[in-house]
Amino acid sequence: MSFPWAKQYTPENDFMKWMDSRLPLPRMVYNAVGAGYPVPRNLNYFWNFGALAGLALVIQILTGVILAMHYAANVGVAFDSVEHIMRNVNSGWLLRYAHMNGASFFFIVVYIHIFRGLFYSSYKAPREMVWLLGLVIFLLMMATAFMGYVLPWGQMSFWGAKVITGLFSAIPLVGPALQEWLLGGFSPDNATLNRFFSLHFVLPFVIAGVIILHIWALHIPGSSNPTGIEIKGEQDTIPFHPYYTAKDGFGLGIFLIFFCILTFFMPNFLGHPDNYIPANELSTPAHIVPEWYFWPFYAILRAFTFDFLFIPAKLLGVIAMFGSILLLFFLPWLDKSPVRSGHYRPVFRKFFWFGLIPCIILLGYLGGAPAEEPYVMLSQLASAYYFAHFLIILPLISMFEKPIPLPNSITESVTGKPLESAA
Amino acid sequence: MIRLFGILAGLGFVVILLYSFTFGAINFIKEPPVKAVEYQFHKHPEKPGFAHEGVFGKFDRGQLQRGLKVYKEVCAACHSMNLVAFRNFEDLGYSEGQVKTIAKNWATETPSINPETGEVSSRPSLSSDQIPSPYLNDVQARAANNNALPPDLSLMTKARHDGTNYVYSLLTGYTDPPSDLPEENRPGTGLYYNAYFANLNIAMAPPLNSEGQVTYDDGTKASIDQMAKDVSAFLAWTAEPKMEARKSIGLGVIGFLIVFTFLAYLSYQNIWADLKAQKRKD
C-alpha cells in the first residue's frame, strides 16, 4: 500500500521488536488486514463477500482434510466409505454435510463477489490483475468442485464425470485421445477416481496461493468503492481494522446463519437424489445434470443443437461454454468507459439489471431443466444475449453512453461536505 | 482492436445461436413435441405426514419398531440393507439383549467359512454384523426375481425425490391401469401398474397386499396404509440415522449464531458510530 497516510506498524514490546527485525510477519498481517491498510470509507455490504469467500475456502479445507482421513478413493468402496463417514465416524455426518453445502456456499458468495465486480466495474485499470487472478481462482474452483462431486461415486458422480470429460472428446483430432488420457481409461474408473481425489485434495491449496496473489494485487492500488472514484485524501479512507473487521464480523454471522440452516435442516436440498445410488455404468440416469452452480454454463453447452457450416454442434457448445468464461478475461479492455460505478452509468445500469441478471437466472434454470423444448429454444436466446451483452453491448455502451456527473470525492458523496485537504 | 475482435466473436456466437433457434422453432411449430405418456399418467407422491418431518420433528420409536417388523417379515425377503448393522437397532429403543436376539433369529444368516475346512458356509448373525443380504449375489437376486434386481433399501428415501413420501405412495399406489392408457405402456408379464413409479410399470408385485400381513407387537391394527407408513418411516431412519442429532445440534448452533450476529452487529454499530454521525442527512 503506497498511500502516505497509511498507519505504520510499531512493535509494542521487546519480543515484537525482536520478531519484527527478524521475521516481520506481524507487520505483514497489520498491513494486509489490519490498521495499516486504508480502505475507502463508503464500502457497502457487497464488499463483504471477498472475505466470506476466503472463509468458505477455510471451511472447505478444514472439513475436507478430516473427511480425507476417512474416505477411500477406490471404486469398490468409495460409496460405502462416504456412508461410513455418515453413519460411523463421530460427527462425520456434520463434516460431510458441511463440506457438501460449503461448496455451494463458496459458489454463492463468489458469484455475488463477481457480480459486484461487474456492476462496479472493479476490473478496470488499475485493478485488471486483481480481476484476472480472480477469474483464475474461479476456474480452479470449478475444476475442484467438479472433481469433488465425483468422489462419492454415486450415479451423478459417474455420469457427470463421463459427460464433462466427454466435452474434451469434441476437440478435433486429439479429442478422443485427450479424453482417454484424462480418464486414464476408456470410461470413468478407478484410475479416474484416484487422480480426481489427488487433484481435489491439492487444488484448494493452489487456490489459496492464487488468493494471496489476488490480495497482493489488490493492495497495490487499494480497494475500489461504490462511487468508483479514486481515493483523493486521508479523509476518504478508514483503516481496515477495526472498521471493516467489525463489519465483516457481522457479515460472517449472517453468512453462517444461512449456511447452518441448510447444513442442519435441509442438507440435501441442493443435491441430487441420484447421487445416493451407487455408480452403475450400465444404467444411465434419465437426466444427467451437474451441480446447480454449473447450470448456467451447462445451458450454454446444450444450446448448440445444430452443426454450423462444417463445425459439429458439440464442438460449438464446448467452445461457447469455455468461451463464456474466457471472455471475462478480456472485460477490462472491452469496456472502455472511464466511469467505473454502475450508479453513474444510466444505460449500462439498465442492461445490467434488466439484461444480464435475468439472463443468468434464466440460464441457471434452463441448465437444470431437461434437454427438451421449449427449454432448448429459451437457452439459445438467453445464451445469445449472454454473448451479446459482454462482447457487443458492453463495448458499444462504453463508446456512446453519457455518464451522470461524479461526486468530487468519496468524502463528499458520504458527508455532503467537500474534502478539506485534497491531496 | 480487442473490442473489434470481441464484437466479431460476439456476432459469431449470436448468429450461430439464432440459427439454431430458428431451426428449433420451425421444428417446434411443425411438429409440436408430444408429452411422453409417462408425464401424463405419472403421479407425485402423497403426503401422509410423518412424525420426523419439520425442524423439531423426531422419529416415532414405536413406528420405527413396527416398520422394522414390516421390513423383516416382508421386504427383507428380497431387498438387502447393506449399510445398516444390527447394533444400530439400539437407536430404535431396543436393549442390547433384544438386538442380539433379533440378530440371531434373522431369517438370512451371515455368510462365513467353515473354520475347520474353509468351505463356504453361514452362521447366525451377531449384533456387530451388517444385515445380511437375502441373496448371495446380484445374479442370484435377478434369477429369483424375473431378471429384475431388487435395490438395496438402506438409502432409498434419500435416493428418490421426496423419498419417504415416495416409498409410502409406491407401496399403496398399485392400481389397475387406467382405461385410456396406451397399449404399449400397459404392464407386460411380470410387471404391475403403479402411477408413482417413474415408467409406470414396476417389476415388484404388490408387497403389502392384505390387512394383518404383519402382527404388530404393540397391538396397532396392521392395515395396508399403516404398514406402508411404518416401513416408510423406518426407511427414513435407515437413510438418515443421525437426523435427530443433526436437528438438535442445529437448533443450538442457530441459537448461538443469532446471539453472535446480534453482538457483532452492535459492535459494528459502536465502532462506526463516529463515522455514521458525519453522514449526510438525505
Interface residues (C-beta under 8 A of the other chain):
Chain A: R41 D80 E83 M86 R87 W93 L94 Y97 I238 P242 Y243 A246 K247 G249 F250 L252 G253 I254 L256 I257 C260 I261 T263 F264 F265 P267 N268 P273 D274 Y276 I277 A286 A303 F304 T305 F306 F308 A313 L316 A320 G323 L327 F330 W333 L334 K336 E372 E373 P374 V376 M377 Q380 L381 S383 A384 F387 A388 F390 L391 I392 P395 L396 V414 T415 G416 K417
Chain B: I2 R3 G6 I7 A9 G10 L11 F13 V14 I16 L17 L18 Y19 S20 F21 F23 G24 A25 F28 P33 V55 N82 L83 N88 P151 S154 L155 K158 A159 R160 H161 G163 A198 A239 P241 K242 A245 R246 K247 I249 G250 L251 V253 I254 L257 I258 F260 T261 F262 A264 Y265 S267 Y268 I271 W272 L275 Q278 K279 R280 K281 D282
